[in-house]
Amino acid sequence: MTALTSLSFKLRERMREKPLVVASHNPGKLAEIEELLAPFGIATAGAAALGLAEPEETGATFEDNAALKARLAAAESGLVALADDSGLVVPALSGAPGIYSARWAGPAKDFRAAMARVETELGEGDRRAYFVAVLALAWPDGDEALYRGEAHGHLEFPPRGARGFGYDPIFVPDGYRETFGEMDPVLKHRISHRARAFEKLRAACL
């Protein structure tokens, strides 16, 4: 049995009786992941609802942080855990905010302020940007798998749209005119960075 087949088998077996822990304390992200999982009939439980700790994200990459969060949730809960680390990458800002995307919003998680900071620091610079999402699956016995997705586009100011969360109101994906903040969630869930990472997970493990 290959490692990939083994992971797929283990996920299907564990999902029959136990929920998948979504290792996020971000309500918007939790809702989006649950919607992506809904067609597969997988029961989920959010980290906050289970009283799990929110770890400090000390990794140097999206992959590091996603794995860190999934490992901790799996170890604390004794369940299979799915974690996401995602962020906005602006090449003209040397990749910022990148893995610090949430931290740019500060303790109050004020993404309006974070988007204003992006606009101020970018000035008249190149507005190309992309979102990255890395999904990490972790088992209590130590097995793990990582899946990365990206959505490329450009930034527009001022922010537009009240849908989505985070930096969605300033990001326009390639081939579209609406920001993620304006876009119908059904469409966004087909083309987003998180949807692309999830499709890789789905193909491998479900």
Phi and psi restraints in degrees (value plus and minus 20) as a CYANA .aco file:
   2 THR   PHI     -91.1   -51.1
   2 THR   PSI     143.2   183.2
   3 ALA   PHI     -79.9   -39.9
   3 ALA   PSI     -60.6   -20.6
   4 LEU   PHI     -85.7   -45.7
   4 LEU   PSI     -64.1   -24.1
   5 THR   PHI     -82.5   -42.5
   5 THR   PSI     -58.8   -18.8
   6 SER   PHI     -82.1   -42.1
   6 SER   PSI     -64.5   -24.5
   7 LEU   PHI     -83.2   -43.2
   7 LEU   PSI     -62.6   -22.6
   8 SER   PHI     -80.5   -40.5
   8 SER   PSI     -65.9   -25.9
   9 PHE   PHI     -82.8   -42.8
   9 PHE   PSI     -64.9   -24.9
  10 LYS   PHI     -84.0   -44.0
  10 LYS   PSI     -58.3   -18.3
  11 LEU   PHI     -86.5   -46.5
  11 LEU   PSI     -67.0   -27.0
  12 ARG   PHI     -80.6   -40.6
  12 ARG   PSI     -61.7   -21.7
  13 GLU   PHI     -85.2   -45.2
  13 GLU   PSI     -64.3   -24.3
  14 ARG   PHI     -91.5   -51.5
  14 ARG   PSI     -48.4    -8.4
  15 MET   PHI     -96.7   -56.7
  15 MET   PSI     -31.1     8.9
  16 ARG   PHI     -86.6   -46.6
  16 ARG   PSI     -53.9   -13.9
  17 GLU   PHI    -144.3  -104.3
  17 GLU   PSI     -36.9     3.1
  18 LYS   PHI    -145.2  -105.2
  18 LYS   PSI     128.9   168.9
  19 PRO   PHI     -94.8   -54.8
  19 PRO   PSI     137.3   177.3
  20 LEU   PHI    -108.3   -68.3
  20 LEU   PSI     105.6   145.6
  21 VAL   PHI     -99.5   -59.5
  21 VAL   PSI     103.2   143.2
  22 VAL   PHI    -114.0   -74.0
  22 VAL   PSI      87.6   127.6
  23 ALA   PHI    -102.9   -62.9
  23 ALA   PSI      47.7    87.7
  24 SER   PHI    -163.2  -123.2
  24 SER   PSI     123.6   163.6
  25 HIS   PHI    -126.4   -86.4
  25 HIS   PSI     -13.1    26.9
  26 ASN   PHI    -111.3   -71.3
  26 ASN   PSI      92.1   132.1
  27 PRO   PHI     -78.2   -38.2
  27 PRO   PSI     -59.5   -19.5
  28 GLY   PHI     -85.3   -45.3
  28 GLY   PSI     -64.3   -24.3
  29 LYS   PHI     -86.6   -46.6
  29 LYS   PSI     -61.9   -21.9
  30 LEU   PHI     -79.6   -39.6
  30 LEU   PSI     -65.3   -25.3
  31 ALA   PHI     -82.8   -42.8
  31 ALA   PSI     -60.9   -20.9
  32 GLU   PHI     -86.5   -46.5
  32 GLU   PSI     -62.3   -22.3
  33 ILE   PHI     -85.7   -45.7
  33 ILE   PSI     -61.3   -21.3
  34 GLU   PHI     -83.2   -43.2
  34 GLU   PSI     -56.8   -16.8
  35 GLU   PHI     -87.2   -47.2
  35 GLU   PSI     -57.4   -17.4
  36 LEU   PHI     -88.8   -48.8
  36 LEU   PSI     -50.3   -10.3
  37 LEU   PHI    -104.5   -64.5
  37 LEU   PSI     -41.1    -1.1
  38 ALA   PHI     -73.4   -33.4
  38 ALA   PSI     -62.2   -22.2
  39 PRO   PHI     -82.4   -42.4
  39 PRO   PSI     -36.3     3.7
  40 PHE   PHI    -119.6   -79.6
  40 PHE   PSI     -17.4    22.6
  41 GLY   PHI      46.2    86.2
  41 GLY   PSI       7.7    47.7
  42 ILE   PHI    -112.1   -72.1
  42 ILE   PSI     101.5   141.5
  43 ALA   PHI     -90.5   -50.5
  43 ALA   PSI     119.6   159.6
  44 THR   PHI    -146.5  -106.5
  44 THR   PSI     138.9   178.9
  45 ALA   PHI    -160.5  -120.5
  45 ALA   PSI     105.9   145.9
  46 GLY   PHI     -94.7   -54.7
  46 GLY   PSI     131.5   171.5
  47 ALA   PHI     -79.9   -39.9
  47 ALA   PSI     -61.8   -21.8
  48 ALA   PHI     -84.2   -44.2
  48 ALA   PSI     -61.4   -21.4
  49 ALA   PHI     -83.7   -43.7
  49 ALA   PSI     -48.2    -8.2
  50 LEU   PHI    -110.5   -70.5
  50 LEU   PSI     -20.9    19.1
  51 GLY   PHI      52.7    92.7
  51 GLY   PSI       5.4    45.4
  52 LEU   PHI    -101.3   -61.3
  52 LEU   PSI     129.4   169.4
  53 ALA   PHI     -88.9   -48.9
  53 ALA   PSI     131.0   171.0
  54 GLU   PHI    -119.3   -79.3
  54 GLU   PSI      86.8   126.8
  55 PRO   PHI     -93.8   -53.8
  55 PRO   PSI     136.0   176.0
  56 GLU   PHI     -94.1   -54.1
  56 GLU   PSI     112.0   152.0
  57 GLU   PHI    -106.8   -66.8
  57 GLU   PSI      75.1   115.1
  58 THR   PHI    -121.7   -81.7
  58 THR   PSI     -17.9    22.1
  59 GLY   PHI     -91.7   -51.7
  59 GLY   PSI     142.6   182.6
  60 ALA   PHI    -114.9   -74.9
  60 ALA   PSI     -28.8    11.2
  61 THR   PHI    -158.7  -118.7
  61 THR   PSI     146.6   186.6
  62 PHE   PHI     -80.0   -40.0
  62 PHE   PSI     -59.6   -19.6
  63 GLU   PHI     -81.8   -41.8
  63 GLU   PSI     -64.0   -24.0
  64 ASP   PHI     -78.8   -38.8
  64 ASP   PSI     -67.2   -27.2
  65 ASN   PHI     -90.3   -50.3
  65 ASN   PSI     -59.0   -19.0
  66 ALA   PHI     -83.0   -43.0
  66 ALA   PSI     -65.3   -25.3
  67 ALA   PHI     -83.9   -43.9
  67 ALA   PSI     -61.3   -21.3
  68 LEU   PHI     -77.9   -37.9
  68 LEU   PSI     -66.8   -26.8
  69 LYS   PHI     -88.1   -48.1
  69 LYS   PSI     -60.6   -20.6
  70 ALA   PHI     -87.0   -47.0
  70 ALA   PSI     -62.6   -22.6
  71 ARG   PHI     -80.1   -40.1
  71 ARG   PSI     -66.3   -26.3
  72 LEU   PHI     -83.8   -43.8
  72 LEU   PSI     -64.3   -24.3
  73 ALA   PHI     -84.1   -44.1
  73 ALA   PSI     -59.7   -19.7
  74 ALA   PHI     -86.2   -46.2
  74 ALA   PSI     -61.8   -21.8
  75 ALA   PHI     -86.9   -46.9
  75 ALA   PSI     -60.4   -20.4
  76 GLU   PHI     -95.6   -55.6
  76 GLU   PSI     -52.6   -12.6
  77 SER   PHI    -116.8   -76.8
  77 SER   PSI     -42.9    -2.9
  78 GLY   PHI      53.4    93.4
  78 GLY   PSI      -3.8    36.2
  79 LEU   PHI    -140.3  -100.3
  79 LEU   PSI     144.5   184.5
  80 VAL   PHI     -86.9   -46.9
  80 VAL   PSI     116.1   156.1
  81 ALA   PHI    -144.4  -104.4
  81 ALA   PSI     122.9   162.9
  82 LEU   PHI    -138.9   -98.9
  82 LEU   PSI     104.0   144.0
  83 ALA   PHI    -143.4  -103.4
  83 ALA   PSI     135.4   175.4
  84 ASP   PHI    -149.1  -109.1
  84 ASP   PSI     116.9   156.9
  85 ASP   PHI    -147.3  -107.3
  85 ASP   PSI     109.1   149.1
  86 SER   PHI    -166.0  -126.0
  86 SER   PSI     144.2   184.2
  87 GLY   PHI    -198.8  -158.8
  87 GLY   PSI     152.0   192.0
  88 LEU   PHI    -117.7   -77.7
  88 LEU   PSI     109.3   149.3
  89 VAL   PHI    -133.5   -93.5
  89 VAL   PSI     102.4   142.4
  90 VAL   PHI    -136.6   -96.6
  90 VAL   PSI      85.1   125.1
  91 PRO   PHI     -74.7   -34.7
  91 PRO   PSI     -56.2   -16.2
  92 ALA   PHI     -87.8   -47.8
  92 ALA   PSI     -35.3     4.7
  93 LEU   PHI    -125.3   -85.3
  93 LEU   PSI       7.7    47.7
  94 SER   PHI      38.3    78.3
  94 SER   PSI      13.1    53.1
  95 GLY   PHI      72.2   112.2
  95 GLY   PSI     -27.3    12.7
  96 ALA   PHI     -90.7   -50.7
  96 ALA   PSI     137.9   177.9
  97 PRO   PHI     -91.3   -51.3
  97 PRO   PSI     -40.3    -0.3
  98 GLY   PHI      34.7    74.7
  98 GLY   PSI    -150.2  -110.2
  99 ILE   PHI     -88.4   -48.4
  99 ILE   PSI     -29.0    11.0
 100 TYR   PHI    -119.5   -79.5
 100 TYR   PSI      -3.8    36.2
 101 SER   PHI     -75.3   -35.3
 101 SER   PSI     -65.4   -25.4
 102 ALA   PHI     -88.6   -48.6
 102 ALA   PSI     -56.1   -16.1
 103 ARG   PHI     -88.4   -48.4
 103 ARG   PSI     -48.5    -8.5
 104 TRP   PHI     -83.0   -43.0
 104 TRP   PSI     -41.3    -1.3
 105 ALA   PHI    -103.5   -63.5
 105 ALA   PSI     -28.4    11.6
 106 GLY   PHI      53.6    93.6
 106 GLY   PSI     157.6   197.6
 107 PRO   PHI     -78.3   -38.3
 107 PRO   PSI     -50.1   -10.1
 108 ALA   PHI    -101.8   -61.8
 108 ALA   PSI     -21.5    18.5
 109 LYS   PHI      33.5    73.5
 109 LYS   PSI      26.0    66.0
 110 ASP   PHI    -110.7   -70.7
 110 ASP   PSI      73.1   113.1
 111 PHE   PHI     -97.0   -57.0
 111 PHE   PSI     -36.9     3.1
 112 ARG   PHI     -82.4   -42.4
 112 ARG   PSI     -63.3   -23.3
 113 ALA   PHI     -86.2   -46.2
 113 ALA   PSI     -58.2   -18.2
 114 ALA   PHI     -84.5   -44.5
 114 ALA   PSI     -62.3   -22.3
 115 MET   PHI     -86.6   -46.6
 115 MET   PSI     -56.8   -16.8
 116 ALA   PHI     -84.4   -44.4
 116 ALA   PSI     -57.3   -17.3
 117 ARG   PHI     -85.3   -45.3
 117 ARG   PSI     -62.0   -22.0
 118 VAL   PHI     -78.6   -38.6
 118 VAL   PSI     -66.3   -26.3
 119 GLU   PHI     -82.0   -42.0
 119 GLU   PSI     -63.7   -23.7
 120 THR   PHI     -84.6   -44.6
 120 THR   PSI     -66.4   -26.4
 121 GLU   PHI     -92.0   -52.0
 121 GLU   PSI     -49.1    -9.1
 122 LEU   PHI     -97.6   -57.6
 122 LEU   PSI     -56.5   -16.5
 123 GLY   PHI      36.7    76.7
 123 GLY   PSI    -145.5  -105.5
 124 GLU   PHI    -115.3   -75.3
 124 GLU   PSI      -3.3    36.7
 125 GLY   PHI     -90.1   -50.1
 125 GLY   PSI     151.9   191.9
 126 ASP   PHI     -77.1   -37.1
 126 ASP   PSI     106.5   146.5
 127 ARG   PHI    -114.5   -74.5
 127 ARG   PSI     -11.3    28.7
 128 ARG   PHI     -84.7   -44.7
 128 ARG   PSI     123.9   163.9
 129 ALA   PHI    -178.6  -138.6
 129 ALA   PSI     146.5   186.5
 130 TYR   PHI    -172.1  -132.1
 130 TYR   PSI     131.3   171.3
 131 PHE   PHI    -115.3   -75.3
 131 PHE   PSI     124.5   164.5
 132 VAL   PHI    -142.0  -102.0
 132 VAL   PSI     119.2   159.2
 133 ALA   PHI    -154.5  -114.5
 133 ALA   PSI     111.0   151.0
 134 VAL   PHI    -139.6   -99.6
 134 VAL   PSI     103.6   143.6
 135 LEU   PHI    -119.0   -79.0
 135 LEU   PSI     114.7   154.7
 136 ALA   PHI    -141.7  -101.7
 136 ALA   PSI     108.5   148.5
 137 LEU   PHI    -123.4   -83.4
 137 LEU   PSI     114.8   154.8
 138 ALA   PHI    -156.4  -116.4
 138 ALA   PSI     118.7   158.7
 139 TRP   PHI    -124.9   -84.9
 139 TRP   PSI     131.5   171.5
 140 PRO   PHI     -78.7   -38.7
 140 PRO   PSI     -44.7    -4.7
 141 ASP   PHI    -104.5   -64.5
 141 ASP   PSI     -18.8    21.2
 142 GLY   PHI      86.6   126.6
 142 GLY   PSI     -30.6     9.4
 143 ASP   PHI     -87.3   -47.3
 143 ASP   PSI     128.3   168.3
 144 GLU   PHI    -167.8  -127.8
 144 GLU   PSI     139.8   179.8
 145 ALA   PHI    -170.5  -130.5
 145 ALA   PSI     125.2   165.2
 146 LEU   PHI    -144.4  -104.4
 146 LEU   PSI     123.7   163.7
 147 TYR   PHI    -160.0  -120.0
 147 TYR   PSI     106.3   146.3
 148 ARG   PHI    -134.6   -94.6
 148 ARG   PSI     117.1   157.1
 149 GLY   PHI    -152.5  -112.5
 149 GLY   PSI     130.5   170.5
 150 GLU   PHI    -154.1  -114.1
 150 GLU   PSI     128.4   168.4
 151 ALA   PHI    -150.3  -110.3
 151 ALA   PSI      99.2   139.2
 152 HIS   PHI    -120.4   -80.4
 152 HIS   PSI     128.7   168.7
 153 GLY   PHI    -196.8  -156.8
 153 GLY   PSI    -165.5  -125.5
 154 HIS   PHI    -165.9  -125.9
 154 HIS   PSI     147.2   187.2
 155 LEU   PHI    -119.5   -79.5
 155 LEU   PSI     124.1   164.1
 156 GLU   PHI    -153.6  -113.6
 156 GLU   PSI     123.1   163.1
 157 PHE   PHI    -148.3  -108.3
 157 PHE   PSI     128.3   168.3
 158 PRO   PHI     -93.7   -53.7
 158 PRO   PSI     150.0   190.0
 159 PRO   PHI     -78.1   -38.1
 159 PRO   PSI     125.9   165.9
 160 ARG   PHI    -153.3  -113.3
 160 ARG   PSI     110.7   150.7
 161 GLY   PHI      80.2   120.2
 161 GLY   PSI     124.8   164.8
 162 ALA   PHI    -129.1   -89.1
 162 ALA   PSI     -15.2    24.8
 163 ARG   PHI    -107.3   -67.3
 163 ARG   PSI     150.0   190.0
 164 GLY   PHI      51.5    91.5
 164 GLY   PSI    -175.4  -135.4
 165 PHE   PHI    -182.5  -142.5
 165 PHE   PSI     156.3   196.3
 166 GLY   PHI      41.0    81.0
 166 GLY   PSI    -149.0  -109.0
 167 TYR   PHI    -109.3   -69.3
 167 TYR   PSI     -12.1    27.9
 168 ASP   PHI     -72.2   -32.2
 168 ASP   PSI     -59.0   -19.0
 169 PRO   PHI     -88.2   -48.2
 169 PRO   PSI     -29.5    10.5
 170 ILE   PHI    -132.9   -92.9
 170 ILE   PSI     -18.8    21.2
 171 PHE   PHI    -126.9   -86.9
 171 PHE   PSI     102.7   142.7
 172 VAL   PHI    -131.0   -91.0
 172 VAL   PSI      94.4   134.4
 173 PRO   PHI     -91.2   -51.2
 173 PRO   PSI     130.9   170.9
 174 ASP   PHI     -74.5   -34.5
 174 ASP   PSI     114.3   154.3
 175 GLY   PHI      69.3   109.3
 175 GLY   PSI     -19.8    20.2
 176 TYR   PHI    -151.1  -111.1
 176 TYR   PSI     142.8   182.8
 177 ARG   PHI    -126.8   -86.8
 177 ARG   PSI     -45.2    -5.2
 178 GLU   PHI    -101.9   -61.9
 178 GLU   PSI     129.0   169.0
 179 THR   PHI     -96.5   -56.5
 179 THR   PSI     144.2   184.2
 180 PHE   PHI     -79.4   -39.4
 180 PHE   PSI     -47.2    -7.2
 181 GLY   PHI     -92.5   -52.5
 181 GLY   PSI     -41.0    -1.0
 182 GLU   PHI    -119.0   -79.0
 182 GLU   PSI     -41.7    -1.7
 183 MET   PHI     -91.2   -51.2
 183 MET   PSI     123.7   163.7
 184 ASP   PHI     -77.0   -37.0
 184 ASP   PSI     110.4   150.4
 185 PRO   PHI     -76.5   -36.5
 185 PRO   PSI     -51.7   -11.7
 186 VAL   PHI     -81.9   -41.9
 186 VAL   PSI     -62.6   -22.6
 187 LEU   PHI     -89.1   -49.1
 187 LEU   PSI     -65.5   -25.5
 188 LYS   PHI     -77.2   -37.2
 188 LYS   PSI     -59.2   -19.2
 189 HIS   PHI     -91.8   -51.8
 189 HIS   PSI     -27.8    12.2
 190 ARG   PHI    -112.8   -72.8
 190 ARG   PSI     -46.9    -6.9
 191 ILE   PHI    -140.2  -100.2
 191 ILE   PSI     -25.9    14.1
 192 SER   PHI     -91.6   -51.6
 192 SER   PSI     144.4   184.4
 193 HIS   PHI     -77.8   -37.8
 193 HIS   PSI     -61.4   -21.4
 194 ARG   PHI     -88.9   -48.9
 194 ARG   PSI     -58.2   -18.2
 195 ALA   PHI     -83.8   -43.8
 195 ALA   PSI     -58.1   -18.1
 196 ARG   PHI     -90.2   -50.2
 196 ARG   PSI     -57.9   -17.9
 197 ALA   PHI     -86.6   -46.6
 197 ALA   PSI     -60.8   -20.8
 198 PHE   PHI     -85.4   -45.4
 198 PHE   PSI     -56.0   -16.0
 199 GLU   PHI     -82.2   -42.2
 199 GLU   PSI     -57.5   -17.5
 200 LYS   PHI     -86.2   -46.2
 200 LYS   PSI     -61.7   -21.7
 201 LEU   PHI     -83.0   -43.0
 201 LEU   PSI     -66.9   -26.9
 202 ARG   PHI     -78.3   -38.3
 202 ARG   PSI     -65.5   -25.5
 203 ALA   PHI     -84.6   -44.6
 203 ALA   PSI     -52.2   -12.2
 204 ALA   PHI    -105.8   -65.8
 204 ALA   PSI     -53.8   -13.8
 205 CYS   PHI    -143.2  -103.2
 205 CYS   PSI     -27.5    12.5
